Structures are given as C-alpha cells and as structure tokens.
Amino acid sequence: MSEPHVLTYGTRQVAWTLLRRDRRTLEIAVTPEGAIEAVAPLDAPLAKVEALLLKRMPWIDRQRRELGGMADAPLPRQHLPGETHRYRGRAYRLKVERGIRSEVRLVRGRLHVLSHAPSDREETRRLVEEWYRGTARRVFAERLELACARFPDPDAVRPVQWQVRAMEKRWGSMTPAGRLTLNLDLIRMPTPAIDYVLTHELAHRIEHHHGAAFWRLLERVMPDWQERKSALERAER
C-alpha cells in the first residue's frame, strides 16, 4: 500500500511516500532518484512515522544533497494532507476527511476539507481553490470599504466594479475607467499587505501614474505604506 504525503519541515514542504508492509520495524530511505520513502508496519500510526521523519530530516537532506541538491527544490502544490496553505499571512496545514457534504473551513490551525472523495487530489484542489475564491471576495469587499474610508472623499476612489482572478505578475490593477482587479493570491498575504495593495490601487483613481503626486497622496492616506510594502515583499516568497 503506497500513500503520498507532504511533511512540513521548517518553512519547507517535503513530499514523501508511506509504504505499509507486514513487518515490525519502521525504516526511512532515500531512493537513488531522491524520493523519500517510509516503510512502516501495517498498523503504524501516521504521527509516529512523521515524528521519525522529522528526526531524520538532517540525514535525509544530506543524502539528497549528495544526489544533486534536491533537498531544497520547491514543490508544486499537491493538495495532500499535511501540506501548508497560507491565509492572510498565517500557515494552515491541510486536513482532508470524508464528509457527507463538501466543505472547507479553518479549524485550530488547519485548513479542514470535508469531501465525498478525500483521496481524489483533483477534487481537493477544486474545493480549496473554490474556498479561497469565495473567501477572497468576502474579505476584499470588507477591506475595500475600509481602504476607501482612508481618503477624504471615499466615493471619489471607490471602483466602478471589481473582480478577483489569478494574476501572474501583479497584485492588483486599476483601469482609468475605475475597474479594479485583484490577484486571488493576495488573500494569502498578511492583512496589512492586503490593505496596502487596495489603498495603492484606489490612489490610482485620483493619480493614474506613479509620479510624485501619486506617492504624496499615498503617504497622506497611508503613512506607513513603505513598511506594508516591505511586508508584502517578504511574504511573497
């Protein structure tokens, strides 16, 4: 029986495979390809296996470095139990369980997914992304009103319409016509950083370009914008 998992080790997400066998001992191995495998008894608790993996990570990293520096290679998001997902600056470990109805919620430091098909990673991905999208719309709507209130005339900066979508290179954009687009991944950033992006884009309703007048306006309505911008840049990676 082969079970893919993701272990949180410091700030890293480490993919590993659990192999259950009819045996008494627990063994950790690194394959010639650099994959991490844990061979465990059929009834070994997952927590016990993870504890041993954490203890052996320095050794695992040494083995993988000898194979070509694989220890620190970034992993694509796999939507496996134990994987870390960020929400408003905090990290939540993914927990997937079978449920009568599909639901995603934050429970005691975990992103808890109830699904009719808990072993279907594509379904888990769909549920998580749907949750992020819905939550982003709600949170951004609340923070947008607060950001508008920073300006002397909130109605003058309020967007004509706004949307949330995936964006590759920008956190947000404002068209001259007043249409605001926000990056879906912004919901993963700390709230002060979210507020900075919103306020920055709203300022473009008055000053369309990044000239001196724009930065003076931003300084007036958000004196600590530079600290917030730095926090956003730190959280990006």
Residue pairs with C-beta under 8 A, 6 or more apart in sequence:
1 19
1 20
1 42
2 17
2 18
2 19
3 17
3 18
3 19
3 20
4 15
4 16
4 17
4 18
4 78
4 80
5 15
5 16
5 17
5 18
5 46
5 50
5 80
5 81
5 82
6 13
6 14
6 15
6 16
6 75
6 78
6 80
6 81
6 82
6 83
6 94
7 13
7 14
7 15
7 16
7 50
7 53
7 54
7 82
8 14
8 82
8 83
8 84
8 91
8 93
9 54
9 57
12 72
13 75
13 83
13 84
14 36
14 53
14 57
14 75
15 35
15 36
15 75
15 78
15 80
16 35
16 36
16 37
16 38
16 53
17 35
17 36
17 37
17 38
18 37
18 38
18 40
18 46
18 49
19 37
19 38
19 39
19 40
20 40
20 41
20 42
20 44
21 39
21 40
21 41
21 42
22 41
22 42
23 39
23 40
23 41
24 41
25 41
26 38
26 39
26 40
26 41
26 44
26 48
26 49
26 52
27 38
27 39
27 40
28 36
28 37
28 38
28 39
28 52
28 53
28 56
28 59
28 60
29 36
29 37
29 38
29 39
30 36
30 37
30 60
30 63
30 64
30 67
31 37
32 67
33 67
34 64
34 67
34 68
34 70
36 53
36 60
38 49
38 52
38 53
40 49
50 82
53 60
60 71
61 71
64 70
64 71
65 71
77 83
77 85
77 125
78 121
79 94
79 96
79 121
79 124
79 125
79 128
80 94
80 121
81 94
81 95
81 96
82 93
82 94
83 93
83 94
84 91
84 92
84 93
84 94
85 91
85 92
85 93
85 94
85 111
85 128
85 188
86 92
86 188
86 189
87 106
87 111
87 132
87 135
87 187
87 188
88 139
88 187
88 188
88 189
88 190
88 191
88 194
89 188
89 189
89 190
89 191
89 193
89 235
92 106
92 109
92 110
92 111
93 109
93 110
93 111
94 110
94 111
94 113
94 124
94 128
95 107
95 110
95 111
95 112
95 113
96 113
96 115
96 118
96 124
97 112
97 113
97 114
97 115
97 118
98 114
98 115
98 116
98 118
99 114
99 115
99 116
100 114
100 116
101 114
101 116
102 114
102 115
102 116
102 127
103 113
103 114
104 111
104 112
104 113
104 114
104 127
104 128
104 130
104 131
105 112
106 112
111 128
113 124
113 127
113 128
115 123
115 124
115 127
116 123
117 123
118 124
132 184
132 187
132 188
133 164
133 184
135 187
136 164
136 182
136 184
136 186
136 187
137 164
139 187
139 194
140 162
140 164
140 182
140 186
140 187
140 194
140 198
143 191
143 194
143 195
143 198
144 159
144 162
144 198
146 195
147 195
147 198
147 199
147 202
148 154
148 155
148 157
148 158
148 202
150 199
150 202
150 221
150 222
151 157
151 202
151 206
151 221
156 205
156 206
157 202
157 203
157 205
157 206
158 202
158 205
159 174
159 178
159 179
159 180
159 202
159 205
160 177
160 178
160 179
161 178
161 179
161 180
162 179
162 180
162 181
162 182
163 179
163 180
163 181
163 182
164 181
164 182
164 183
164 184
165 181
165 182
165 183
165 184
166 183
166 184
166 185
167 173
167 181
167 183
167 184
167 185
170 183
171 182
171 183
171 186
171 189
171 197
171 232
172 180
172 181
172 182
172 183
172 186
172 197
172 198
172 200
172 201
173 180
173 181
173 201
174 180
174 181
174 201
174 202
174 204
174 205
176 208
178 205
180 201
180 202
182 197
182 198
182 201
186 193
186 194
186 197
187 194
188 235
189 197
189 232
189 235
189 236
190 231
190 232
190 235
192 227
192 228
192 231
193 228
193 229
193 231
193 232
193 235
195 222
195 228
196 222
196 225
196 228
196 229
196 231
196 232
197 232
199 218
199 221
199 222
199 225
200 218
200 225
203 214
203 217
203 218
203 221
204 214
206 217
207 213
207 214
207 217
218 225
219 225
222 228
